[in-house]
Amino acid sequence: MTTHQLDLLGLRTTVFASGNRAGLEFSMPIVGALRHYSGRTAAPAAAVAASPEAAPAGPLAEAVARINWYHTLDLGEGLVTPGFYDHRGILPLYGLPERLDGMRVLDIACFDGFWSFEFERRGAAEVIALDIRSARELDLPWRLRETMTEAELDRPFGEGFRLAHEVLGSAVKHTHCNVYDLSPERLGRFDFVHCGDLLLHLRDPARALYNIRRVTRGTAMISDCIYPDLDRLDGLPIMQYDGAFSENIWWRFSAHALSAMIRDAGFDHVAEKKRFRYGPRGEPASMWHAVYEAKA
Ligand SMILES: C[S@@+](CC[C@H](N)C(=O)[O-])C[C@H]1O[C@@H](n2cnc3c(N)ncnc32)[C@H](O)[C@@H]1O
C-alpha cells in the first residue's frame, strides 16, 4: 500500500492506494462536486452573463456570485449561474418525456435543482426535490471524514436551490431525506422518479435502488457515469471499487452492472435509453454517461 498527499476539497488529504487502483484519471472531472460539499474552496466564480451586453450587476448577481454552483441555471434577466456542469445543451440527449402533465415527480439528489425546475416546466403537478442536509450524511470514507471539522460536516447544503427557487418563483417542494431513508411511508409514491449521478457516490447503491423502486409507481429515469471498458469482459456485470478516496466516487460501473442492479432492485422493465459523453462546463466531454428507463 502507498500513501499520497492530495489536495482534495481544498484540504490536504492523505490518500491510501493499493494495487493498481488509479482513480484520478477518470475522477478529476468530478472535482467540483466535492468542492461544493466542503465549503473550503477558492472564491466562487462571478455570475455568468447570458449575453455580453447583459453584464449582471446588483444584489441578485452578488448573491449568485457568493454561491458555489453545481448546476448552470438561467435565472432570467441576463443572469446565469456559473455551474460546474451545464446540462442545458445536453438536455435533449437524456430523452426526458416532453410533458409530465398531472404527474407526481421525485427528483432524488437535486443539488441546485436543475432537474426539478425542468420537471416543473414540463408540467408536473407536483415536484418533490430531495437532498441530504449536509456533508455529514455523505458516504465519505472514514479517513477523509476524520480530516473534516464539525463545521464543515454541518454546513447546510441547498443554498443554491433556495436562491434559484425564490428567483424562479418555483412551487417545487424541497425536502431533506437521505436516499437510504426514502420510503413510500415517508414520501408516498411517484409517477416519475429521477436519480442522476448519485449512485457512484454511494457506498451501497443497491440499497438506494431498492428504495427508489419502492417509491416508483410509474417510471424511474436513472442516469450515471459508466465505464464501457469494463463491459468488454463478456458482458459480466463488473464494477470497479474506487473507495471514494478521490472525489467521493465509490464505484465505476459497467453498463451491465448498472442495468443488472436496477433490475435486481425489482423493476420489471429496464432499458438503456441513451448513452453519451459529457464533461464539466468548458471542458472536454470525457465521461461516458448512460440513462436507464426503469418501469415499475
Ligand atoms: C453529483 S451531484 C448530482 C446532482 C444532480 N442529481 C444531477 O444529476 O445533476 C450528487 C448529489 O447527491 C446528493 N447526495 C449524496 N449522497 C446522498 C444521499 N445519501 N442521499 C441523497 N442525496 C445524496 C448530493 O448532496 C448532491 O446533491
The ligand as an SDF file (V2000), in Angstrom:
LIG
                    3D

 27 29  0  0  0  0  0  0  0  0999 V2000
  -23.0780   14.6780   -8.3720 C   0  0  0  0  0  0  0  0  0  0  0  0
  -24.4350   15.5010   -7.6150 S   0  0  0  0  0  0  0  0  0  0  0  0
  -25.7590   15.1540   -8.7430 C   0  0  0  0  0  0  0  0  0  0  0  0
  -26.7920   16.2830   -8.8180 C   0  0  0  0  0  0  0  0  0  0  0  0
  -27.9990   16.0240   -9.7010 C   0  0  0  0  0  0  0  0  0  0  0  0
  -28.7120   14.8320   -9.3020 N   0  0  0  0  0  0  0  0  0  0  0  0
  -27.6460   15.9050  -11.1600 C   0  0  0  0  0  0  0  0  0  0  0  0
  -27.8010   14.8230  -11.7510 O   0  0  0  0  0  0  0  0  0  0  0  0
  -27.2390   16.8990  -11.7700 O   0  0  0  0  0  0  0  0  0  0  0  0
  -24.7430   14.4340   -6.2330 C   0  0  0  0  0  0  0  0  0  0  0  0
  -25.8920   14.8620   -5.3390 C   0  0  0  0  0  0  0  0  0  0  0  0
  -26.1970   13.7430   -4.4990 O   0  0  0  0  0  0  0  0  0  0  0  0
  -26.5070   14.2020   -3.1940 C   0  0  0  0  0  0  0  0  0  0  0  0
  -26.3360   13.0730   -2.2720 N   0  0  0  0  0  0  0  0  0  0  0  0
  -25.1800   12.4890   -1.8800 C   0  0  0  0  0  0  0  0  0  0  0  0
  -25.4250   11.4610   -1.0480 N   0  0  0  0  0  0  0  0  0  0  0  0
  -26.7640   11.3810   -0.9080 C   0  0  0  0  0  0  0  0  0  0  0  0
  -27.6380   10.5260   -0.1800 C   0  0  0  0  0  0  0  0  0  0  0  0
  -27.1570    9.5380    0.5780 N   0  0  0  0  0  0  0  0  0  0  0  0
  -28.9780   10.7260   -0.2760 N   0  0  0  0  0  0  0  0  0  0  0  0
  -29.4620   11.7190   -1.0530 C   0  0  0  0  0  0  0  0  0  0  0  0
  -28.6910   12.5690   -1.7700 N   0  0  0  0  0  0  0  0  0  0  0  0
  -27.3560   12.4170   -1.7000 C   0  0  0  0  0  0  0  0  0  0  0  0
  -25.5570   15.3590   -3.0090 C   0  0  0  0  0  0  0  0  0  0  0  0
  -25.9080   16.1940   -1.9320 O   0  0  0  0  0  0  0  0  0  0  0  0
  -25.6550   16.0240   -4.3880 C   0  0  0  0  0  0  0  0  0  0  0  0
  -26.7530   16.8960   -4.4360 O   0  0  0  0  0  0  0  0  0  0  0  0
  1  2  1  0
  2  3  1  0
  2 10  1  0
  3  4  1  0
  4  5  1  0
  5  6  1  0
  5  7  1  0
  7  8  2  0
  7  9  1  0
 10 11  1  0
 11 12  1  0
 11 26  1  0
 12 13  1  0
 13 14  1  0
 13 24  1  0
 14 15  1  0
 14 23  1  0
 15 16  2  0
 16 17  1  0
 17 18  1  0
 17 23  2  0
 18 19  1  0
 18 20  2  0
 20 21  1  0
 21 22  2  0
 22 23  1  0
 24 25  1  0
 24 26  1  0
 26 27  1  0
M  CHG  2   2   1   9  -1
M  END
$$$$
